[in-house]
Amino acid sequence: MSTVPTHGNYHGYYLKRLSVTDPRLALLPENTFTGKRVLDIGCNEGWVTCEIAQAWGASKVVGVDIDDTLIRAAWKRRQLVWSLQEPLSPQTNGLENSKEVDDSSPTRGNSTGMTQLQLDYFPASLQHSFGPLPIPPSSIRGKHAFPHNVSFRTADWTKEEIVENVDGYDVVVAFSITKWIHLNGGDDGLRAFFRRVHSVLKLGGLFILEPQEWDTYKKAKRLNESLRSTAQTLKLRPNDFESILKGIGFSPARHVGITGEGGFRRTVDLYVKEAS
């Protein structure tokens, strides 16, 4: 893949959006991911994907990105996050005499009544000095417990099938990717993306969308000639997205808030799949 991030596949992206927890997730209702199958499209290095899996009670989270280098970094992120987490104990899990643990999350979104665990319990310097902690088998932790409840795949999800699509999803997350899909695929490509999200969501499922504003397209289209050419053909604007999604079978948008700093200050919208 070209080193030019023509799909928004920036390396070191989260170094520009540093935070212990992602403020976009903090805008959402606490039970958004609890017990849910989640797809994170354009997951980059997996920071948000891992947070949903570890801290929001999801039963399964799949992160997908077009850039294989980013996906390899996401797998490393998974092990790093696991290594920094406060150790689980039988008392913490309320299972004093059991080796079997099948809780979905140590923190918010968890309905099991578990004591909340500190996610950054160990300093990062320990992992850098001694390497990551080994991940115990899922037979001990439980397949719906972090880190076994998160996985990553390299794919252009707008065009390629992944095996996890077969079972569908309760939640699809699309943070800061519509501009790149739009500039690479044109108006038709963006419409096709929205239809595909609708097709993999279960009835009543949530589509969480963080669209980039139109004025941010100007800088992106300078990355190469193909993006510039496509940009000249675009008729749709981000303000049109809600009407398109409603036409496909989604509810009107629920605007849950605006967060971020500088050029990353954007709205986060929730859509519900209402019709097949």
PyRosetta script that sets phi, psi and omega in degrees:
from pyrosetta import init, pose_from_sequence

init()
pose = pose_from_sequence("MSTVPTHGNYHGYYLKRLSVTDPRLALLPENTFTGKRVLDIGCNEGWVTCEIAQAWGASKVVGVDIDDTLIRAAWKRRQLVWSLQEPLSPQTNGLENSKEVDDSSPTRGNSTGMTQLQLDYFPASLQHSFGPLPIPPSSIRGKHAFPHNVSFRTADWTKEEIVENVDGYDVVVAFSITKWIHLNGGDDGLRAFFRRVHSVLKLGGLFILEPQEWDTYKKAKRLNESLRSTAQTLKLRPNDFESILKGIGFSPARHVGITGEGGFRRTVDLYVKEAS")
pose.set_psi(1, 143.3)
pose.set_omega(1, 178.7)
pose.set_phi(2, -59.4)
pose.set_psi(2, 147.5)
pose.set_omega(2, 177.4)
pose.set_phi(3, -76.0)
pose.set_psi(3, -12.6)
pose.set_omega(3, 175.4)
pose.set_phi(4, -77.1)
pose.set_psi(4, 124.9)
pose.set_omega(4, -173.2)
pose.set_phi(5, -79.1)
pose.set_psi(5, 64.7)
pose.set_omega(5, -175.3)
pose.set_phi(6, -72.1)
pose.set_psi(6, -9.4)
pose.set_omega(6, 175.5)
pose.set_phi(7, -109.9)
pose.set_psi(7, 14.9)
pose.set_omega(7, -176.3)
pose.set_phi(8, 76.4)
pose.set_psi(8, 14.2)
pose.set_omega(8, -176.4)
pose.set_phi(9, -85.1)
pose.set_psi(9, 63.6)
pose.set_omega(9, -179.3)
pose.set_phi(10, -73.9)
pose.set_psi(10, 132.6)
pose.set_omega(10, 174.2)
pose.set_phi(11, -85.6)
pose.set_psi(11, 136.4)
pose.set_omega(11, -175.7)
pose.set_phi(12, 76.5)
pose.set_psi(12, 20.5)
pose.set_omega(12, -177.2)
pose.set_phi(13, -56.2)
pose.set_psi(13, -42.7)
pose.set_omega(13, -175.0)
pose.set_phi(14, -78.8)
pose.set_psi(14, -7.6)
pose.set_omega(14, 170.1)
pose.set_phi(15, -69.3)
pose.set_psi(15, -20.4)
pose.set_omega(15, 177.6)
pose.set_phi(16, -90.9)
pose.set_psi(16, -14.7)
pose.set_omega(16, -178.1)
pose.set_phi(17, -123.9)
pose.set_psi(17, 47.3)
pose.set_omega(17, -173.5)
pose.set_phi(18, -63.4)
pose.set_psi(18, 128.9)
pose.set_omega(18, 172.1)
pose.set_phi(19, -168.6)
pose.set_psi(19, 149.6)
pose.set_omega(19, 178.8)
pose.set_phi(20, -65.5)
pose.set_psi(20, -42.4)
pose.set_omega(20, 174.5)
pose.set_phi(21, -124.7)
pose.set_psi(21, 149.1)
pose.set_omega(21, -175.9)
pose.set_phi(22, -77.4)
pose.set_psi(22, 123.6)
pose.set_omega(22, -176.6)
pose.set_phi(23, -65.1)
pose.set_psi(23, -20.8)
pose.set_omega(23, 177.9)
pose.set_phi(24, -69.2)
pose.set_psi(24, -38.5)
pose.set_omega(24, 177.1)
pose.set_phi(25, -67.0)
pose.set_psi(25, -33.2)
pose.set_omega(25, -178.6)
pose.set_phi(26, -64.8)
pose.set_psi(26, -18.1)
pose.set_omega(26, 177.9)
pose.set_phi(27, -76.2)
pose.set_psi(27, -17.4)
pose.set_omega(27, -170.6)
pose.set_phi(28, -86.9)
pose.set_psi(28, 154.0)
pose.set_omega(28, 173.6)
pose.set_phi(29, -57.2)
pose.set_psi(29, 145.8)
pose.set_omega(29, -172.5)
pose.set_phi(30, -61.2)
pose.set_psi(30, -28.6)
pose.set_omega(30, -177.3)
pose.set_phi(31, -94.7)
pose.set_psi(31, 14.3)
pose.set_omega(31, -176.1)
pose.set_phi(32, -54.7)
pose.set_psi(32, -40.1)
pose.set_omega(32, -173.4)
pose.set_phi(33, -111.3)
pose.set_psi(33, -3.4)
pose.set_omega(33, -173.1)
pose.set_phi(34, -59.5)
pose.set_psi(34, 119.0)
pose.set_omega(34, 178.5)
pose.set_phi(35, 68.4)
pose.set_psi(35, 15.8)
pose.set_omega(35, -171.9)
pose.set_phi(36, -103.4)
pose.set_psi(36, 154.7)
pose.set_omega(36, 167.4)
pose.set_phi(37, -88.9)
pose.set_psi(37, 126.8)
pose.set_omega(37, -170.5)
pose.set_phi(38, -126.4)
pose.set_psi(38, 138.8)
pose.set_omega(38, 172.6)
pose.set_phi(39, -115.6)
pose.set_psi(39, 126.3)
pose.set_omega(39, 177.3)
pose.set_phi(40, -110.8)
pose.set_psi(40, 104.4)
pose.set_omega(40, -175.5)
pose.set_phi(41, -89.8)
pose.set_psi(41, 131.9)
pose.set_omega(41, -176.1)
pose.set_phi(42, 71.6)
pose.set_psi(42, 49.7)
pose.set_omega(42, -170.1)
pose.set_phi(43, -74.1)
pose.set_psi(43, -11.4)
pose.set_omega(43, -178.7)
pose.set_phi(44, 56.5)
pose.set_psi(44, -127.6)
pose.set_omega(44, -176.1)
pose.set_phi(45, -89.8)
pose.set_psi(45, 12.9)
pose.set_omega(45, 168.6)
pose.set_phi(46, 82.0)
pose.set_psi(46, 16.4)
pose.set_omega(46, -178.3)
pose.set_phi(47, -65.2)
pose.set_psi(47, -50.2)
pose.set_omega(47, 179.9)
pose.set_phi(48, -67.1)
pose.set_psi(48, -41.6)
pose.set_omega(48, -179.9)
pose.set_phi(49, -56.5)
pose.set_psi(49, -47.6)
pose.set_omega(49, -179.7)
pose.set_phi(50, -67.1)
pose.set_psi(50, -36.8)
pose.set_omega(50, 179.7)
pose.set_phi(51, -65.0)
pose.set_psi(51, -41.8)
pose.set_omega(51, 178.0)
pose.set_phi(52, -61.7)
pose.set_psi(52, -42.2)
pose.set_omega(52, -178.0)
pose.set_phi(53, -69.7)
pose.set_psi(53, -38.0)
pose.set_omega(53, -174.3)
pose.set_phi(54, -86.5)
pose.set_psi(54, -40.0)
pose.set_omega(54, -166.4)
pose.set_phi(55, -114.2)
pose.set_psi(55, -5.8)
pose.set_omega(55, -174.4)
pose.set_phi(56, -118.7)
pose.set_psi(56, 8.9)
pose.set_omega(56, 171.3)
pose.set_phi(57, 77.7)
pose.set_psi(57, 16.2)
pose.set_omega(57, 179.8)
pose.set_phi(58, -69.3)
pose.set_psi(58, 146.2)
pose.set_omega(58, 177.9)
pose.set_phi(59, -83.7)
pose.set_psi(59, -29.4)
pose.set_omega(59, 178.5)
pose.set_phi(60, -155.2)
pose.set_psi(60, 133.2)
pose.set_omega(60, 177.6)
pose.set_phi(61, -130.8)
pose.set_psi(61, 128.1)
pose.set_omega(61, 178.4)
pose.set_phi(62, -115.4)
pose.set_psi(62, 123.2)
pose.set_omega(62, 174.9)
pose.set_phi(63, -103.5)
pose.set_psi(63, 133.5)
pose.set_omega(63, -179.5)
pose.set_phi(64, -130.9)
pose.set_psi(64, 139.0)
pose.set_omega(64, 178.1)
pose.set_phi(65, -148.6)
pose.set_psi(65, 151.5)
pose.set_omega(65, -177.8)
pose.set_phi(66, -74.5)
pose.set_psi(66, -18.0)
pose.set_omega(66, -172.5)
pose.set_phi(67, -102.2)
pose.set_psi(67, 113.7)
pose.set_omega(67, -176.6)
pose.set_phi(68, -65.9)
pose.set_psi(68, -32.0)
pose.set_omega(68, 177.4)
pose.set_phi(69, -63.0)
pose.set_psi(69, -40.5)
pose.set_omega(69, 178.0)
pose.set_phi(70, -67.0)
pose.set_psi(70, -37.6)
pose.set_omega(70, 179.3)
pose.set_phi(71, -66.9)
pose.set_psi(71, -39.1)
pose.set_omega(71, 175.5)
pose.set_phi(72, -62.0)
pose.set_psi(72, -38.7)
pose.set_omega(72, 176.7)
pose.set_phi(73, -66.5)
pose.set_psi(73, -33.2)
pose.set_omega(73, 179.0)
pose.set_phi(74, -65.8)
pose.set_psi(74, -40.5)
pose.set_omega(74, 176.5)
pose.set_phi(75, -62.2)
pose.set_psi(75, -38.2)
pose.set_omega(75, 176.9)
pose.set_phi(76, -67.5)
pose.set_psi(76, -37.9)
pose.set_omega(76, 177.6)
pose.set_phi(77, -61.1)
pose.set_psi(77, -41.2)
pose.set_omega(77, 178.2)
pose.set_phi(78, -55.7)
pose.set_psi(78, -46.8)
pose.set_omega(78, -178.1)
pose.set_phi(79, -71.4)
pose.set_psi(79, -35.4)
pose.set_omega(79, 177.3)
pose.set_phi(80, -63.4)
pose.set_psi(80, -46.6)
pose.set_omega(80, -179.2)
pose.set_phi(81, -61.6)
pose.set_psi(81, -41.1)
pose.set_omega(81, 176.3)
pose.set_phi(82, -61.3)
pose.set_psi(82, -41.2)
pose.set_omega(82, -176.5)
pose.set_phi(83, -67.6)
pose.set_psi(83, -27.5)
pose.set_omega(83, -178.3)
pose.set_phi(84, -88.2)
pose.set_psi(84, -13.8)
pose.set_omega(84, -175.7)
pose.set_phi(85, -69.8)
pose.set_psi(85, 145.3)
pose.set_omega(85, 174.7)
pose.set_phi(86, -57.0)
pose.set_psi(86, 134.5)
pose.set_omega(86, -178.4)
pose.set_phi(87, -59.0)
pose.set_psi(87, 139.4)
pose.set_omega(87, 174.7)
pose.set_phi(88, -79.1)
pose.set_psi(88, 142.2)
pose.set_omega(88, 175.1)
pose.set_phi(89, -129.7)
pose.set_psi(89, 159.2)
pose.set_omega(89, 177.2)
pose.set_phi(90, -55.5)
pose.set_psi(90, -38.0)
pose.set_omega(90, -179.7)
pose.set_phi(91, -66.7)
pose.set_psi(91, -40.1)
pose.set_omega(91, 179.6)
pose.set_phi(92, -59.0)
pose.set_psi(92, -38.7)
pose.set_omega(92, -176.8)
pose.set_phi(93, -88.3)
pose.set_psi(93, -3.4)
pose.set_omega(93, -179.1)
pose.set_phi(94, 70.8)
pose.set_psi(94, 23.8)
pose.set_omega(94, -178.5)
pose.set_phi(95, -126.7)
pose.set_psi(95, 67.1)
pose.set_omega(95, -169.3)
pose.set_phi(96, -62.5)
pose.set_psi(96, -27.7)
pose.set_omega(96, -176.2)
pose.set_phi(97, -117.4)
pose.set_psi(97, 21.5)
pose.set_omega(97, -176.2)
pose.set_phi(98, -126.7)
pose.set_psi(98, 143.4)
pose.set_omega(98, 174.2)
pose.set_phi(99, -93.5)
pose.set_psi(99, -11.4)
pose.set_omega(99, -175.5)
pose.set_phi(100, -88.6)
pose.set_psi(100, 124.3)
pose.set_omega(100, 178.5)
pose.set_phi(101, -126.0)
pose.set_psi(101, 122.9)
pose.set_omega(101, -179.7)
pose.set_phi(102, -136.6)
pose.set_psi(102, 42.3)
pose.set_omega(102, 176.9)
pose.set_phi(103, -87.1)
pose.set_psi(103, 149.7)
pose.set_omega(103, -173.3)
pose.set_phi(104, -85.9)
pose.set_psi(104, -27.5)
pose.set_omega(104, -177.2)
pose.set_phi(105, -163.2)
pose.set_psi(105, 148.6)
pose.set_omega(105, 178.8)
pose.set_phi(106, -83.8)
pose.set_psi(106, -7.1)
pose.set_omega(106, -173.6)
pose.set_phi(107, -135.1)
pose.set_psi(107, -137.3)
pose.set_omega(107, -170.7)
pose.set_phi(108, -57.5)
pose.set_psi(108, 152.1)
pose.set_omega(108, -179.6)
pose.set_phi(109, 83.2)
pose.set_psi(109, -4.5)
pose.set_omega(109, -177.5)
pose.set_phi(110, -91.8)
pose.set_psi(110, 125.8)
pose.set_omega(110, -177.3)
pose.set_phi(111, -101.3)
pose.set_psi(111, 12.1)
pose.set_omega(111, -175.5)
pose.set_phi(112, -86.6)
pose.set_psi(112, -10.4)
pose.set_omega(112, -178.5)
pose.set_phi(113, 80.5)
pose.set_psi(113, 14.4)
pose.set_omega(113, 178.5)
pose.set_phi(114, -63.9)
pose.set_psi(114, 149.6)
pose.set_omega(114, 169.4)
pose.set_phi(115, -63.4)
pose.set_psi(115, 137.1)
pose.set_omega(115, -179.7)
pose.set_phi(116, -69.7)
pose.set_psi(116, 136.3)
pose.set_omega(116, 179.8)
pose.set_phi(117, -99.7)
pose.set_psi(117, 150.2)
pose.set_omega(117, 175.6)
pose.set_phi(118, -80.9)
pose.set_psi(118, 123.1)
pose.set_omega(118, -173.2)
pose.set_phi(119, -78.9)
pose.set_psi(119, -28.3)
pose.set_omega(119, 178.5)
pose.set_phi(120, -112.3)
pose.set_psi(120, 50.4)
pose.set_omega(120, -174.3)
pose.set_phi(121, -64.9)
pose.set_psi(121, -45.2)
pose.set_omega(121, 179.5)
pose.set_phi(122, -94.7)
pose.set_psi(122, 143.3)
pose.set_omega(122, 175.6)
pose.set_phi(123, -67.1)
pose.set_psi(123, 146.2)
pose.set_omega(123, -179.6)
pose.set_phi(124, -61.4)
pose.set_psi(124, -24.6)
pose.set_omega(124, -179.1)
pose.set_phi(125, -62.4)
pose.set_psi(125, -28.9)
pose.set_omega(125, 177.9)
pose.set_phi(126, -64.4)
pose.set_psi(126, -43.4)
pose.set_omega(126, -180.0)
pose.set_phi(127, -65.9)
pose.set_psi(127, -39.3)
pose.set_omega(127, 179.9)
pose.set_phi(128, -67.5)
pose.set_psi(128, -34.3)
pose.set_omega(128, -177.0)
pose.set_phi(129, -81.4)
pose.set_psi(129, -39.8)
pose.set_omega(129, -170.8)
pose.set_phi(130, -117.3)
pose.set_psi(130, -2.7)
pose.set_omega(130, -178.9)
pose.set_phi(131, 89.3)
pose.set_psi(131, 167.7)
pose.set_omega(131, -177.7)
pose.set_phi(132, -72.6)
pose.set_psi(132, 156.0)
pose.set_omega(132, 175.3)
pose.set_phi(133, -72.2)
pose.set_psi(133, 145.0)
pose.set_omega(133, 176.3)
pose.set_phi(134, -67.2)
pose.set_psi(134, 147.4)
pose.set_omega(134, 179.1)
pose.set_phi(135, -92.8)
pose.set_psi(135, 124.1)
pose.set_omega(135, -179.0)
pose.set_phi(136, -69.1)
pose.set_psi(136, 159.2)
pose.set_omega(136, -179.5)
pose.set_phi(137, -61.6)
pose.set_psi(137, 152.3)
pose.set_omega(137, 178.4)
pose.set_phi(138, -64.1)
pose.set_psi(138, -22.9)
pose.set_omega(138, 177.8)
pose.set_phi(139, -65.8)
pose.set_psi(139, -21.3)
pose.set_omega(139, 177.6)
pose.set_phi(140, -95.1)
pose.set_psi(140, -48.7)
pose.set_omega(140, -176.1)
pose.set_phi(141, -79.3)
pose.set_psi(141, -32.9)
pose.set_omega(141, -173.2)
pose.set_phi(142, 100.2)
pose.set_psi(142, 137.2)
pose.set_omega(142, -173.8)
pose.set_phi(143, -69.8)
pose.set_psi(143, -17.6)
pose.set_omega(143, 179.1)
pose.set_phi(144, -98.7)
pose.set_psi(144, 7.0)
pose.set_omega(144, 178.6)
pose.set_phi(145, -100.7)
pose.set_psi(145, 145.9)
pose.set_omega(145, 176.2)
pose.set_phi(146, -65.9)
pose.set_psi(146, 137.8)
pose.set_omega(146, 8.0)
pose.set_phi(147, -96.7)
pose.set_psi(147, 8.5)
pose.set_omega(147, -176.3)
pose.set_phi(148, -74.0)
pose.set_psi(148, -14.3)
pose.set_omega(148, -178.1)
pose.set_phi(149, -91.4)
pose.set_psi(149, 11.0)
pose.set_omega(149, 178.8)
pose.set_phi(150, -130.3)
pose.set_psi(150, 138.7)
pose.set_omega(150, 177.6)
pose.set_phi(151, -146.4)
pose.set_psi(151, 166.0)
pose.set_omega(151, -175.2)
pose.set_phi(152, -135.1)
pose.set_psi(152, 149.8)
pose.set_omega(152, 178.1)
pose.set_phi(153, -140.6)
pose.set_psi(153, 142.8)
pose.set_omega(153, 172.2)
pose.set_phi(154, -91.0)
pose.set_psi(154, 119.5)
pose.set_omega(154, 178.7)
pose.set_phi(155, -169.2)
pose.set_psi(155, 151.0)
pose.set_omega(155, 166.4)
pose.set_phi(156, -86.2)
pose.set_psi(156, 90.0)
pose.set_omega(156, -170.9)
pose.set_phi(157, -61.6)
pose.set_psi(157, -23.2)
pose.set_omega(157, 179.1)
pose.set_phi(158, -66.9)
pose.set_psi(158, -20.6)
pose.set_omega(158, -175.9)
pose.set_phi(159, -126.5)
pose.set_psi(159, -21.5)
pose.set_omega(159, -173.3)
pose.set_phi(160, -110.9)
pose.set_psi(160, 143.8)
pose.set_omega(160, 174.0)
pose.set_phi(161, -82.5)
pose.set_psi(161, 145.0)
pose.set_omega(161, 169.0)
pose.set_phi(162, -121.9)
pose.set_psi(162, 152.0)
pose.set_omega(162, -171.6)
pose.set_phi(163, -62.6)
pose.set_psi(163, -29.9)
pose.set_omega(163, -178.2)
pose.set_phi(164, -67.1)
pose.set_psi(164, -19.8)
pose.set_omega(164, 179.8)
pose.set_phi(165, -62.7)
pose.set_psi(165, -25.6)
pose.set_omega(165, -173.5)
pose.set_phi(166, -58.2)
pose.set_psi(166, -40.0)
pose.set_omega(166, -177.4)
pose.set_phi(167, -85.3)
pose.set_psi(167, -5.2)
pose.set_omega(167, 179.4)
pose.set_phi(168, 72.6)
pose.set_psi(168, 176.3)
pose.set_omega(168, -176.7)
pose.set_phi(169, -136.5)
pose.set_psi(169, 152.2)
pose.set_omega(169, 173.3)
pose.set_phi(170, -88.5)
pose.set_psi(170, -27.4)
pose.set_omega(170, -178.3)
pose.set_phi(171, -141.2)
pose.set_psi(171, 134.9)
pose.set_omega(171, 171.1)
pose.set_phi(172, -120.5)
pose.set_psi(172, 128.7)
pose.set_omega(172, -179.5)
pose.set_phi(173, -107.5)
pose.set_psi(173, 131.0)
pose.set_omega(173, 177.4)
pose.set_phi(174, -135.3)
pose.set_psi(174, 85.4)
pose.set_omega(174, -179.3)
pose.set_phi(175, -93.2)
pose.set_psi(175, 119.3)
pose.set_omega(175, 170.0)
pose.set_phi(176, 56.0)
pose.set_psi(176, 44.6)
pose.set_omega(176, 178.3)
pose.set_phi(177, -126.2)
pose.set_psi(177, -13.5)
pose.set_omega(177, -174.7)
pose.set_phi(178, -61.3)
pose.set_psi(178, -37.5)
pose.set_omega(178, 180.0)
pose.set_phi(179, -59.3)
pose.set_psi(179, -42.2)
pose.set_omega(179, -175.8)
pose.set_phi(180, -73.0)
pose.set_psi(180, -37.6)
pose.set_omega(180, 175.3)
pose.set_phi(181, -65.2)
pose.set_psi(181, -40.3)
pose.set_omega(181, -179.3)
pose.set_phi(182, -64.9)
pose.set_psi(182, -46.0)
pose.set_omega(182, -177.8)
pose.set_phi(183, -72.2)
pose.set_psi(183, -27.5)
pose.set_omega(183, 178.7)
pose.set_phi(184, -87.8)
pose.set_psi(184, -33.8)
pose.set_omega(184, -174.3)
pose.set_phi(185, -111.8)
pose.set_psi(185, -4.2)
pose.set_omega(185, -178.9)
pose.set_phi(186, 73.3)
pose.set_psi(186, -174.6)
pose.set_omega(186, 179.5)
pose.set_phi(187, -59.3)
pose.set_psi(187, -41.8)
pose.set_omega(187, -179.1)
pose.set_phi(188, -65.2)
pose.set_psi(188, -38.9)
pose.set_omega(188, 179.2)
pose.set_phi(189, -64.9)
pose.set_psi(189, -37.7)
pose.set_omega(189, 178.6)
pose.set_phi(190, -69.6)
pose.set_psi(190, -42.5)
pose.set_omega(190, 176.6)
pose.set_phi(191, -60.0)
pose.set_psi(191, -42.2)
pose.set_omega(191, 179.6)
pose.set_phi(192, -63.2)
pose.set_psi(192, -37.8)
pose.set_omega(192, 177.2)
pose.set_phi(193, -61.7)
pose.set_psi(193, -46.8)
pose.set_omega(193, 179.8)
pose.set_phi(194, -62.1)
pose.set_psi(194, -40.3)
pose.set_omega(194, 178.3)
pose.set_phi(195, -64.9)
pose.set_psi(195, -37.0)
pose.set_omega(195, -179.0)
pose.set_phi(196, -68.9)
pose.set_psi(196, -40.3)
pose.set_omega(196, 175.3)
pose.set_phi(197, -57.6)
pose.set_psi(197, -45.1)
pose.set_omega(197, 179.4)
pose.set_phi(198, -60.1)
pose.set_psi(198, -38.7)
pose.set_omega(198, -175.2)
pose.set_phi(199, -69.9)
pose.set_psi(199, -30.4)
pose.set_omega(199, -177.4)
pose.set_phi(200, -92.4)
pose.set_psi(200, -11.2)
pose.set_omega(200, 178.7)
pose.set_phi(201, -81.8)
pose.set_psi(201, 141.4)
pose.set_omega(201, 172.6)
pose.set_phi(202, -74.4)
pose.set_psi(202, 156.5)
pose.set_omega(202, 178.4)
pose.set_phi(203, -58.0)
pose.set_psi(203, 129.5)
pose.set_omega(203, -175.6)
pose.set_phi(204, 87.4)
pose.set_psi(204, -1.9)
pose.set_omega(204, -179.5)
pose.set_phi(205, -71.3)
pose.set_psi(205, 162.5)
pose.set_omega(205, -175.9)
pose.set_phi(206, -106.2)
pose.set_psi(206, 137.9)
pose.set_omega(206, 170.3)
pose.set_phi(207, -113.5)
pose.set_psi(207, 115.6)
pose.set_omega(207, -178.7)
pose.set_phi(208, -102.6)
pose.set_psi(208, 115.2)
pose.set_omega(208, -170.2)
pose.set_phi(209, -121.8)
pose.set_psi(209, 130.4)
pose.set_omega(209, 171.4)
pose.set_phi(210, -119.0)
pose.set_psi(210, 89.2)
pose.set_omega(210, -178.0)
pose.set_phi(211, -78.7)
pose.set_psi(211, 144.4)
pose.set_omega(211, 173.4)
pose.set_phi(212, -82.4)
pose.set_psi(212, 146.3)
pose.set_omega(212, 179.9)
pose.set_phi(213, -70.2)
pose.set_psi(213, 155.5)
pose.set_omega(213, -177.7)
pose.set_phi(214, -59.3)
pose.set_psi(214, -37.0)
pose.set_omega(214, -176.5)
pose.set_phi(215, -67.3)
pose.set_psi(215, -15.9)
pose.set_omega(215, 177.5)
pose.set_phi(216, -79.9)
pose.set_psi(216, -12.4)
pose.set_omega(216, 178.8)
pose.set_phi(217, -66.6)
pose.set_psi(217, -28.3)
pose.set_omega(217, -173.2)
pose.set_phi(218, -59.9)
pose.set_psi(218, -46.7)
pose.set_omega(218, -179.9)
pose.set_phi(219, -69.2)
pose.set_psi(219, -40.7)
pose.set_omega(219, -176.9)
pose.set_phi(220, -63.7)
pose.set_psi(220, -39.4)
pose.set_omega(220, -175.2)
pose.set_phi(221, -70.9)
pose.set_psi(221, -10.1)
pose.set_omega(221, 177.0)
pose.set_phi(222, -81.2)
pose.set_psi(222, -4.9)
pose.set_omega(222, -176.5)
pose.set_phi(223, -67.2)
pose.set_psi(223, -36.3)
pose.set_omega(223, 173.6)
pose.set_phi(224, -160.7)
pose.set_psi(224, 171.8)
pose.set_omega(224, -173.7)
pose.set_phi(225, -67.2)
pose.set_psi(225, -35.5)
pose.set_omega(225, -179.0)
pose.set_phi(226, -61.6)
pose.set_psi(226, -44.5)
pose.set_omega(226, 178.7)
pose.set_phi(227, -65.8)
pose.set_psi(227, -38.9)
pose.set_omega(227, 178.0)
pose.set_phi(228, -62.0)
pose.set_psi(228, -43.1)
pose.set_omega(228, -179.1)
pose.set_phi(229, -64.7)
pose.set_psi(229, -45.0)
pose.set_omega(229, 179.7)
pose.set_phi(230, -63.9)
pose.set_psi(230, -40.3)
pose.set_omega(230, -178.1)
pose.set_phi(231, -58.0)
pose.set_psi(231, -33.3)
pose.set_omega(231, -178.8)
pose.set_phi(232, -69.0)
pose.set_psi(232, -18.9)
pose.set_omega(232, -177.7)
pose.set_phi(233, -95.2)
pose.set_psi(233, -8.4)
pose.set_omega(233, -171.4)
pose.set_phi(234, -72.5)
pose.set_psi(234, 129.0)
pose.set_omega(234, 175.3)
pose.set_phi(235, -106.3)
pose.set_psi(235, -31.6)
pose.set_omega(235, -178.5)
pose.set_phi(236, -74.5)
pose.set_psi(236, 148.9)
pose.set_omega(236, 174.9)
pose.set_phi(237, -126.2)
pose.set_psi(237, 158.2)
pose.set_omega(237, 179.7)
pose.set_phi(238, -53.4)
pose.set_psi(238, -29.6)
pose.set_omega(238, 177.6)
pose.set_phi(239, -66.6)
pose.set_psi(239, -16.2)
pose.set_omega(239, 179.1)
pose.set_phi(240, -86.5)
pose.set_psi(240, -12.9)
pose.set_omega(240, -171.1)
pose.set_phi(241, -60.5)
pose.set_psi(241, -40.7)
pose.set_omega(241, -176.6)
pose.set_phi(242, -62.4)
pose.set_psi(242, -43.0)
pose.set_omega(242, -179.3)
pose.set_phi(243, -66.9)
pose.set_psi(243, -35.8)
pose.set_omega(243, 176.9)
pose.set_phi(244, -63.4)
pose.set_psi(244, -46.7)
pose.set_omega(244, -178.5)
pose.set_phi(245, -65.3)
pose.set_psi(245, -38.5)
pose.set_omega(245, 176.8)
pose.set_phi(246, -63.4)
pose.set_psi(246, -37.8)
pose.set_omega(246, 178.5)
pose.set_phi(247, -66.4)
pose.set_psi(247, -28.5)
pose.set_omega(247, 179.1)
pose.set_phi(248, -76.9)
pose.set_psi(248, -29.9)
pose.set_omega(248, -178.6)
pose.set_phi(249, 133.1)
pose.set_psi(249, 16.1)
pose.set_omega(249, 176.1)
pose.set_phi(250, -96.0)
pose.set_psi(250, 158.7)
pose.set_omega(250, 174.3)
pose.set_phi(251, -69.4)
pose.set_psi(251, 167.1)
pose.set_omega(251, 167.3)
pose.set_phi(252, -58.4)
pose.set_psi(252, 154.3)
pose.set_omega(252, -177.4)
pose.set_phi(253, -68.4)
pose.set_psi(253, 141.6)
pose.set_omega(253, 167.2)
pose.set_phi(254, -104.5)
pose.set_psi(254, 111.4)
pose.set_omega(254, -177.6)
pose.set_phi(255, -84.1)
pose.set_psi(255, 103.7)
pose.set_omega(255, -172.0)
pose.set_phi(256, -85.2)
pose.set_psi(256, -11.8)
pose.set_omega(256, 176.7)
pose.set_phi(257, 149.9)
pose.set_psi(257, 177.1)
pose.set_omega(257, 178.0)
pose.set_phi(258, -125.4)
pose.set_psi(258, 135.7)
pose.set_omega(258, 179.0)
pose.set_phi(259, -148.7)
pose.set_psi(259, 170.9)
pose.set_omega(259, -179.5)
pose.set_phi(260, 106.5)
pose.set_psi(260, 163.6)
pose.set_omega(260, -178.7)
pose.set_phi(261, -116.4)
pose.set_psi(261, 145.6)
pose.set_omega(261, 175.1)
pose.set_phi(262, 57.7)
pose.set_psi(262, -128.5)
pose.set_omega(262, -179.7)
pose.set_phi(263, -70.4)
pose.set_psi(263, -9.2)
pose.set_omega(263, 178.5)
pose.set_phi(264, -96.0)
pose.set_psi(264, 6.8)
pose.set_omega(264, 179.7)
pose.set_phi(265, -80.5)
pose.set_psi(265, 109.3)
pose.set_omega(265, -173.1)
pose.set_phi(266, -143.7)
pose.set_psi(266, 160.9)
pose.set_omega(266, 177.2)
pose.set_phi(267, -83.4)
pose.set_psi(267, 152.1)
pose.set_omega(267, 173.6)
pose.set_phi(268, -119.5)
pose.set_psi(268, 127.1)
pose.set_omega(268, -175.3)
pose.set_phi(269, -120.1)
pose.set_psi(269, 145.1)
pose.set_omega(269, 176.1)
pose.set_phi(270, -112.7)
pose.set_psi(270, 132.7)
pose.set_omega(270, 174.6)
pose.set_phi(271, -124.3)
pose.set_psi(271, 142.9)
pose.set_omega(271, 178.3)
pose.set_phi(272, -111.7)
pose.set_psi(272, 133.1)
pose.set_omega(272, 175.1)
pose.set_phi(273, -72.6)
pose.set_psi(273, 113.5)
pose.set_omega(273, -175.2)
pose.set_phi(274, -102.9)
pose.set_psi(274, -24.4)
pose.set_omega(274, -175.7)
pose.set_phi(275, -136.8)
pose.set_psi(275, 150.7)
pose.set_omega(275, 179.5)
pose.set_phi(276, -76.4)
pose.dump_pdb("model.pdb")
